């Protein structure tokens, strides 16, 4: 709980309280269209996300989605659901333990 409070601030500069027992979740299925649109928005056209031959030769063996898509799901949950509107991250560190393949579904839950 303290870590979350330290990471989040409102646009007015104060911290937002998170109640014990409060929870929120978001989920999505990563499609080729989402990967394409993310690339168009950010410029991340890494061949790992689009080139069959290139991706097949990597440790992943096939296309994977951009890490920013998973991060965006977390951002949406924090900014819109818990604690909610006006919340922003002041610091974040990510460790991508497993890839998200095209067609897979992901779920983020905060409690």
C-alpha positions as CSV (number, residue, x, y, z in Angstrom):
1,X,0.0,0.0,0.0
2,X,2.7,2.5,0.9
3,X,4.6,1.8,-2.4
4,X,1.4,2.6,-4.4
5,X,0.8,5.8,-2.5
6,X,4.4,6.9,-3.0
7,X,4.1,6.2,-6.8
8,X,0.9,8.1,-7.3
9,X,0.0,11.8,-7.0
10,X,-2.9,13.8,-8.2
11,X,-2.6,16.6,-10.6
12,X,-2.9,19.0,-7.7
13,X,0.2,17.5,-6.1
14,X,-1.5,15.6,-3.2
15,X,-1.6,11.9,-2.6
16,X,-4.7,9.9,-3.2
17,X,-5.9,7.4,-0.6
18,X,-6.5,3.8,-1.4
19,X,-8.9,2.0,1.0
20,X,-8.1,-1.4,2.4
21,X,-10.0,-4.0,0.4
22,X,-10.4,-1.8,-2.6
23,X,-9.7,-3.5,-5.9
24,X,-9.9,-2.9,-9.6
25,X,-9.0,-4.9,-12.7
26,X,-8.7,-4.5,-16.5
27,X,-8.1,-7.1,-19.2
28,X,-7.6,-7.2,-22.9
29,X,-6.6,-9.6,-25.7
30,X,-3.7,-8.3,-27.7
31,X,-4.5,-8.5,-31.4
32,X,-2.4,-7.8,-34.5
33,X,-4.5,-4.6,-35.0
34,X,-3.6,-3.4,-31.5
35,X,0.1,-4.0,-32.2
36,X,-0.1,-2.2,-35.5
37,X,-1.9,0.8,-34.0
38,X,0.5,1.0,-31.1
39,X,3.4,1.0,-33.7
40,X,1.8,3.8,-35.7
41,X,1.3,5.8,-32.5
42,X,4.8,5.3,-31.1
43,X,7.0,4.5,-34.1
44,X,7.9,1.1,-32.6
45,X,8.1,-1.0,-35.7
46,X,10.6,-3.4,-34.3
47,X,10.7,-6.5,-36.7
48,X,10.1,-8.6,-33.6
49,X,6.5,-7.4,-33.8
50,X,6.0,-7.6,-37.6
51,X,8.5,-9.8,-39.5
52,X,7.7,-13.5,-39.4
53,X,11.2,-14.6,-40.4
54,X,13.0,-12.3,-38.0
55,X,10.7,-13.2,-35.0
56,X,11.1,-16.9,-35.7
57,X,14.9,-16.7,-35.2
58,X,14.6,-15.0,-31.8
59,X,14.2,-16.7,-28.4
60,X,10.5,-16.0,-28.6
61,X,10.0,-18.0,-31.8
62,X,7.2,-15.8,-33.1
63,X,5.7,-12.3,-32.9
64,X,5.4,-10.6,-29.5
65,X,3.6,-7.5,-28.7
66,X,5.4,-4.3,-27.6
67,X,5.9,-4.0,-23.9
68,X,4.3,-0.6,-23.8
69,X,0.9,-2.2,-24.5
70,X,1.0,-4.1,-21.2
71,X,2.3,-1.0,-19.4
72,X,-0.6,1.0,-20.9
73,X,-3.1,-1.4,-19.4
74,X,-1.6,-0.7,-16.0
75,X,-1.6,3.0,-16.6
76,X,-5.3,2.9,-17.5
77,X,-6.2,0.9,-14.4
78,X,-4.4,3.4,-12.1
79,X,-5.5,6.5,-13.9
80,X,-9.2,5.5,-14.4
81,X,-10.1,2.9,-11.8
82,X,-7.8,2.9,-8.7
83,X,-7.3,5.4,-7.3
84,X,-8.8,7.1,-10.4
85,X,-9.0,10.2,-12.4
86,X,-6.2,12.7,-11.9
87,X,-3.7,10.0,-10.8
88,X,-0.3,9.9,-12.5
89,X,2.8,7.8,-12.0
90,X,5.8,9.7,-10.7
91,X,8.2,6.7,-11.0
92,X,8.0,3.2,-12.4
93,X,10.2,0.3,-13.0
94,X,9.2,-2.7,-15.2
95,X,10.6,-6.2,-15.5
96,X,9.0,-8.1,-18.4
97,X,9.3,-11.7,-17.2
98,X,7.3,-13.3,-20.0
99,X,6.3,-12.1,-23.5
100,X,2.8,-11.3,-24.5
101,X,2.1,-13.1,-27.8
102,X,-0.4,-11.9,-30.4
103,X,-3.8,-13.4,-29.5
104,X,-3.1,-13.8,-25.8
105,X,-5.2,-12.2,-23.1
106,X,-3.8,-10.3,-20.2
107,X,-5.4,-9.1,-16.9
108,X,-4.1,-6.6,-14.5
109,X,-5.5,-6.4,-11.0
110,X,-4.7,-4.1,-8.1
111,X,-5.8,-4.9,-4.6
